[in-house]
């Protein structure tokens, strides 16, 4: 009788543990789905608010002859950006910040990532507090990246098999699009790497857009350098 009771208690405890695990998994999936919907809605609202909507017109195929050198240079830049991240965050007042912030500004600056060239700079910084667990946020971020710019502008095709070195990163993804803004169009290339540290998960990216024409200017190149991290 005692052995039977012990087996029954063990079986009951196992069923309860399995039920708890299933519930936790379901809650995690629901959290990810809810976050993805929120991110897509925010992206739609942002795009709609632009005076000239940015539209992904098509996904472009990887061309080794044209793209290999460019993507490798961009990947190397991302590695350099990662090493510089703490300085950038400190300079922009995001270290030790305990409140939310979303702001942007336009100015003229000299960038170490463009060989010291000066140019117009649009700077954007944000810090957002979220009740959602950091692993869930990380999953949602990458699922959103792999889906491209969202359902409102189409989906991008990630190209993960072109042999870019990871370095100390845990993940790398590249994307190539044609983007239209008003009457102008550009080819946009993106490299994003993820770096996992003991207390945070970091995303660092580099975006290069080549514009055949902007107004009276021809062969214009714009670049974006970005840093972000998710921390419990």
C-alpha positions, 0 to 999 in steps of 0.5 A: 500500500505504501509503495502504491501511494508513493507511486501515485504521489510521484505520478501526480507530482509529474502531471502537475509539473507537466501542466505547469510547464505547458502553462508557462510555455503557452504564456511565453508563446502568447507574450511573443505573439502579443509583442509582435503585434504591438511592434508591427502596429508601431511600425505601421503608425511610424511609416504612416506618419512620415511625410513620404512613406517608406515602401519596400518595393522588392527583396533583392537577391544576393550577388556575390560579385557586387555584394560580398566585399560590401557585406564583409566591410559592413560586418567588420564595422559591426564588430568595431561598433560592438567594441565601442558600444559602452562609450556610445551609450555613455556619451548619449546619456543612456548609462544609468538612466532609469526613465524612458526616453524617445528623442531624435535630433539633426546636426552635423558631426564627424564619424569615426566609422566613415574615416573621419568624414563630416556630414549631416547626422540624424541621431535617435536614442530611446530607452523603453521599460517593458514588463515582458521578460528579456528572452521573450523580447529577444525572440520577438526582435529576431522574428521581426527582423527575419520577417523584414519590415512587417506585413504592411510593407512586405517581408524580407528574405534573410540570407544566412549562408554567404559565409560572413564570419561571426567573430564573437557574435552569436548570430548574424543576418544580412538583408538586401532590399529596394526601398522607395521614398516618394519619387526616389528609390535606393538599394539598402543593405543591412548587417545585424549581429547579436552579442550575448554577454552575462547580463545583457543581449546586444544587437548591433547593426550597419545599414548602407543605402545607395541612391542613384538620384536624390533631387539634383544629386547623383550616386548618394550614399547614406549610412546608419550605425545602430546599437541596442541591448535587452537587459533584465 
